[in-house]
Amino acid sequence: VRARLRVERGQAVSARPAVTLHLGGVALLAALVAGGLLHWGILLGGVLLLVRAWLGLSAYRQPAPAKVIGFREIAYGLIYALLLGIGARVLL
């Protein structure tokens, strides 16, 4: 989010750290799903967050005010929490 806000202010930002960390998280989730420890819906949520990070810091992003970015982040967090809950419920 901080990197995205910096982009919106016109400051130079490298997307590489954020995208790399998200890729690592998705790889970890994929390993846990493959091991049967997590539901695939949780991996789907991780992929959605990866896409959000990549698009939000790319030239394809749509400029938005900080308030809109904040509300979008809340929505992404709620969606991910919902997928986590569904995945945990399915596994139990």
Steps between C-alpha positions, in 0.01 A plus 500: 500500500782740582663433165171556322448831679852604404423419137189713520710790634732468200794362696725233351415155634627155410225239476755220528508466884122491537445262210789275607361468853154424365647235266676341796177500697310339213774237465473420871122479480526274194733266690260488795204434270696223322576348840132497588543747784300784342194529280555619142279804567773642720745468211247678279496787749879518494497516122242780512726696735797439270307631201386799705860582594627463144222702340502765771867575440500461122435739216158331462372633831218748514596808699294533814490722809639365826151452644396276211822299528433454872146378447617261227760358737231445761291318239795283395566415864138404560492284188819325608366448852181355352702258286705404806184434697344294224823305457529431872136393518539261209807335652346452844 
